[in-house]
Amino acid sequence: MTRFLTALIMLLGALTVLAQDFATTVKSTEVAPGILLIEGADGFAGGNITLLTGEDRIALIDNPADAGSIGGLPIVTFDDAVTFHINGLDAHVFHVEQAHTDGDAVIEFQGANVLHAGDVFFNFLFPFIDLDNGGSVAGFIAAQQKIIAMSDDETIIIPGHGPLASKSDLQTALDVLIDCEARVTALVDDGKTAEEVVAANPLADYHDTWNWSFITTERMTQTLYRSLTSN
């Protein structure tokens, strides 16, 4: 079945919505010619947006959720991958299965050495793995491993949430997730209940850096427990 994955085509007018719902203030950083990161300037952990500018058109990637209300429904869909040629860039969009949800896509700007990871990468934040909408811990890990394999030490990675990142940052996030899963697995193997696992606080070592308002240390623990015991 065709997966309806929103890819690139959103107009600049969506930024009027962004200013209201994304953060108190926003800032832009040109990460490569014609590729800008739009993020909250006040430390807000809302979703990052990539803005493409050039002679062909202006386009947004990961637009605000309610920008569909202004006629931004996708007009291009694909199964596994598609490449857009826009503003002199080749934007290769590919699906990663059952990661954040069951409908995630990563964009590789070929020739620019820039990757837009979207919500399969939360930089220095516990990730939101949406188990109720097709996400999985295994798929999330696999997606991050795929991005790492495509990257080098000079690759610029735009995460869905958190600051602009490198391959090393993504490797750190992956290592943390794998270790967190191992810590919860050890307790599950000991027969602990969900309440006992949370009470044991196995992710305490990561709390100060990775805990945030939406995915707290407790919620990350619960997600991992549920993932490990759902089969």
C-alpha positions as CSV (number, residue, x, y, z in Angstrom):
1,M,0.0,0.0,0.0
2,T,1.3,3.4,-0.9
3,R,2.5,5.3,2.1
4,F,1.4,8.9,2.0
5,L,4.5,10.7,3.1
6,T,4.6,14.5,3.0
7,A,7.8,15.5,1.2
8,L,8.8,19.0,0.2
9,I,6.2,21.2,-1.3
10,M,5.0,23.8,1.2
11,L,5.1,27.5,0.6
12,L,6.6,30.2,2.7
13,G,3.2,31.4,3.8
14,A,3.3,28.6,6.4
15,L,5.8,30.7,8.4
16,T,3.0,32.9,9.6
17,V,1.6,29.9,11.4
18,L,5.0,29.0,12.6
19,A,5.5,32.2,14.4
20,Q,2.5,31.6,16.5
21,D,2.8,27.9,17.4
22,F,6.5,27.0,17.2
23,A,8.3,29.3,19.6
24,T,8.4,32.8,21.1
25,T,11.0,33.7,18.6
26,V,12.7,31.8,15.8
27,K,16.1,32.0,14.1
28,S,17.5,30.8,10.8
29,T,20.9,29.3,10.1
30,E,22.2,28.7,6.6
31,V,23.7,25.2,6.8
32,A,24.6,25.1,3.1
33,P,23.8,27.3,0.1
34,G,20.1,27.5,-0.2
35,I,19.4,25.2,2.8
36,L,18.3,26.9,6.1
37,L,17.5,25.5,9.5
38,I,14.5,27.3,11.2
39,E,14.4,26.7,14.9
40,G,13.3,28.3,18.2
41,A,15.7,31.0,19.3
42,D,14.6,30.7,23.0
43,G,15.6,27.1,23.7
44,F,12.1,25.8,22.9
45,A,12.3,22.1,21.9
46,G,9.7,22.3,19.2
47,G,10.2,20.7,15.8
48,N,12.9,22.0,13.5
49,I,12.1,23.1,10.0
50,T,14.3,23.1,6.9
51,L,13.7,25.9,4.4
52,L,14.9,25.7,0.8
53,T,15.4,28.9,-1.2
54,G,16.5,29.4,-4.7
55,E,15.4,30.4,-8.2
56,D,12.9,27.6,-8.7
57,R,10.8,28.0,-5.5
58,I,10.7,28.3,-1.8
59,A,9.9,25.1,0.1
60,L,9.5,23.9,3.7
61,I,10.3,20.5,5.1
62,D,8.5,19.5,8.4
63,N,6.1,22.3,8.3
64,P,3.9,23.2,11.4
65,A,1.1,20.6,11.9
66,D,-1.7,23.1,11.3
67,A,-0.2,24.5,8.0
68,G,-2.3,21.8,6.2
69,S,-5.2,24.1,7.0
70,I,-3.8,26.5,4.4
71,G,-3.9,24.1,1.5
72,G,-0.7,22.2,2.2
73,L,-1.9,18.6,1.6
74,P,0.7,16.5,-0.2
75,I,0.4,16.4,-4.0
76,V,3.3,13.9,-4.5
77,T,3.4,10.5,-2.8
78,F,5.8,7.6,-3.0
79,D,6.4,4.0,-1.8
80,D,10.0,3.8,-0.8
81,A,11.9,6.7,-2.3
82,V,11.7,9.7,-4.6
83,T,14.1,12.4,-5.8
84,F,13.2,16.1,-6.2
85,H,15.3,18.4,-8.4
86,I,14.8,21.8,-6.9
87,N,17.0,25.0,-6.8
88,G,19.9,23.1,-8.3
89,L,19.7,20.4,-5.5
90,D,18.9,16.8,-5.7
91,A,16.8,16.0,-2.7
92,H,16.6,12.2,-2.3
93,V,13.7,11.3,0.0
94,F,13.5,7.8,1.4
95,H,11.2,5.9,3.8
96,V,12.5,4.4,7.0
97,E,10.2,1.7,8.4
98,Q,8.5,1.7,11.8
99,A,10.8,4.3,13.4
100,H,9.2,7.4,15.0
101,T,5.9,6.2,13.3
102,D,5.2,4.0,10.3
103,G,5.4,7.0,7.9
104,D,8.8,8.6,8.4
105,A,11.1,9.9,5.6
106,V,14.7,11.1,5.6
107,I,16.0,13.6,3.0
108,E,19.5,13.5,1.7
109,F,20.6,16.6,-0.1
110,Q,23.0,15.0,-2.5
111,G,26.1,17.0,-3.3
112,A,25.6,19.3,-0.3
113,N,26.4,16.6,2.4
114,V,23.3,17.6,4.4
115,L,20.7,15.2,5.8
116,H,17.3,16.1,7.2
117,A,16.6,13.3,9.7
118,G,13.2,14.6,11.0
119,D,11.8,12.8,14.0
120,V,14.1,9.8,13.7
121,F,16.6,12.0,15.5
122,F,16.1,13.9,18.7
123,N,19.5,15.6,19.5
124,F,20.3,15.4,23.2
125,L,16.6,14.7,23.9
126,F,15.0,11.4,24.7
127,P,13.2,10.4,21.4
128,F,9.5,10.1,20.9
129,I,8.9,6.6,19.6
130,D,5.2,6.5,18.8
131,L,4.3,2.9,19.4
132,D,0.6,3.6,18.9
133,N,1.2,4.8,15.3
134,G,3.6,2.2,14.0
135,G,6.8,3.3,15.6
136,S,9.2,0.9,17.2
137,V,12.4,0.9,19.1
138,A,14.0,-1.5,16.7
139,G,13.0,0.5,13.7
140,F,14.2,3.7,15.3
141,I,17.6,2.2,15.9
142,A,17.7,0.8,12.3
143,A,16.8,4.2,10.9
144,Q,19.6,5.9,12.8
145,Q,22.1,3.3,11.8
146,K,21.2,3.8,8.2
147,I,21.7,7.6,8.4
148,I,25.1,7.1,10.2
149,A,26.2,4.7,7.4
150,M,25.4,7.4,4.8
151,S,27.3,10.1,6.7
152,D,30.9,11.2,7.2
153,D,32.6,13.5,9.6
154,E,31.6,16.5,7.6
155,T,28.0,15.7,7.2
156,I,25.5,18.2,8.6
157,I,22.4,16.5,10.1
158,I,19.2,18.4,10.8
159,P,17.4,16.6,13.6
160,G,13.6,16.8,14.1
161,H,14.3,18.3,17.5
162,G,17.3,19.8,19.2
163,P,20.4,21.6,17.9
164,L,22.1,21.2,14.5
165,A,24.1,18.0,14.6
166,S,27.0,15.9,13.2
167,K,27.5,12.2,12.6
168,S,29.1,12.0,16.0
169,D,26.0,13.6,17.7
170,L,23.8,11.0,16.0
171,Q,26.1,8.2,17.1
172,T,25.8,9.5,20.7
173,A,22.0,9.5,20.5
174,L,22.0,5.9,19.1
175,D,24.4,4.7,21.8
176,V,22.3,6.2,24.5
177,L,19.1,4.6,23.1
178,I,20.8,1.2,22.8
179,D,22.1,1.4,26.3
180,C,18.7,2.6,27.7
181,E,17.0,-0.4,26.0
182,A,19.6,-2.7,27.5
183,R,19.1,-1.3,31.0
184,V,15.3,-1.8,30.8
185,T,15.8,-5.3,29.3
186,A,17.8,-6.4,32.3
187,L,14.9,-5.5,34.6
188,V,12.3,-7.1,32.3
189,D,14.4,-10.3,32.3
190,D,14.4,-10.2,36.1
191,G,10.6,-10.3,36.0
192,K,10.0,-6.7,37.1
193,T,6.6,-5.2,36.5
194,A,6.2,-1.8,34.7
195,E,5.8,-0.1,38.1
196,E,8.9,-1.7,39.5
197,V,10.9,-0.8,36.4
198,V,9.9,2.8,36.6
199,A,10.7,2.8,40.4
200,A,14.1,1.4,39.7
201,N,14.9,4.5,37.5
202,P,17.3,2.6,35.2
203,L,17.8,5.7,33.0
204,A,18.9,8.0,35.9
205,D,22.4,8.5,34.4
206,Y,20.9,10.2,31.4
207,H,18.3,12.3,33.1
208,D,20.2,15.6,33.4
209,T,21.0,15.7,29.7
210,W,18.2,13.9,27.9
211,N,15.1,14.4,29.9
212,W,12.7,17.1,28.5
213,S,9.1,18.2,29.0
214,F,7.4,15.8,26.5
215,I,9.6,12.7,26.8
216,T,10.6,12.6,30.4
217,T,13.0,10.0,31.8
218,E,9.9,8.2,33.2
219,R,8.1,8.2,29.9
220,M,11.1,7.0,28.0
221,T,11.4,4.1,30.5
222,Q,7.7,3.3,30.0
223,T,8.1,3.3,26.2
224,L,11.0,0.9,26.4
225,Y,9.2,-1.4,28.8
226,R,6.1,-1.5,26.7
227,S,8.2,-2.1,23.5
228,L,10.0,-5.0,25.2
229,T,6.9,-6.7,26.6
230,S,4.4,-6.1,23.8
231,N,5.0,-9.4,22.0
